């Protein structure tokens, strides 16, 4: 895996980039960890938004290393997730930074069989799907796994707002919950990309 190329993905609604502060903070922390410094300063307010992307929901994807390498916009439609396959990852899997190289995650996703996506078990604990964090609903609380492969910006924000809590969860804990909700920078709780826990196999 190339350790010096990273991606930041933001939701844009009608030409407005959402939660930019969270993404700028993550980029700054990533640069400091990867390079020991911040090789450049970046603000999403500096991004030039094409006229064709100013209506509707778009994904803004920024690829960077020691400099901004690419900024792209694409119309966004949420994936339909109806089932998840439990897949165990190697203990040494590391995706705590949002690397541009997703080959290890993609290799795990190939094990999904007939399911829509995977739910990754890492060192015995539930973590994330191949492209999102996950939140479980027990009818009273919304709980996200304390163990994550990537501590996403939406997850961080919902924790800080007190809308979700975190716990260390194993596959045996799934029986406690009725629903699983997928969240990332493009989909929050309001988008309700959810499935019954019974569809996690």
WONOR-V239124 format. One record per pair of residues at least 4 apart in sequence whose ideal C-beta (glycine too) atoms are under 6 Angstrom apart, sorted by the first residue. I is the first residue (numbers start at 0). J is the second residue. Records with the same first field share a line. If there is no record, write none. Layout:
# WONOR-V239124
I = J, J
This chain:
# WONOR-V239124
0 = 100
1 = 100
3 = 64
4 = 64, 99
5 = 29, 63, 97, 99
6 = 62, 97, 99
7 = 22, 26, 61
8 = 60, 184
9 = 16, 22, 59, 184
10 = 17, 184, 185
11 = 16, 57, 59
12 = 56
13 = 54
14 = 48, 53
16 = 43
19 = 23, 43
21 = 152
27 = 37
29 = 33, 96
30 = 34, 37
34 = 38
38 = 65
39 = 66
48 = 52
52 = 57, 72
56 = 75
57 = 72, 74, 75
58 = 73, 75
59 = 72
60 = 71
61 = 70
62 = 68, 69, 99
63 = 67, 68
75 = 185
77 = 186, 192
80 = 115, 116, 194
81 = 115, 194
82 = 114, 115, 198
83 = 114, 116, 118, 199
84 = 111, 112, 114, 117, 200
85 = 118, 120, 170
86 = 107, 110, 117, 119
87 = 120
88 = 92, 107, 119, 121
90 = 122
94 = 148, 149
101 = 105
104 = 129
107 = 117
108 = 117, 129
111 = 117
116 = 128, 129
117 = 129
118 = 128, 199
119 = 126, 127
121 = 126
123 = 169
124 = 146, 167, 169
125 = 144, 168
126 = 144, 146, 147, 148
127 = 132, 147, 148
128 = 133
131 = 181, 182, 183
132 = 151, 154, 182
133 = 179, 181
134 = 141, 143, 163, 180, 182
135 = 142, 176, 179
136 = 141, 177, 178
137 = 175, 176
141 = 163
142 = 164, 166
143 = 163, 165
144 = 168
145 = 165, 166, 167
151 = 183
152 = 184
153 = 182, 183, 184, 187
157 = 162, 163
158 = 163
168 = 172
173 = 196, 199
176 = 196
177 = 196
178 = 193
179 = 194, 196
180 = 193
181 = 192
182 = 187
186 = 190, 192
194 = 198
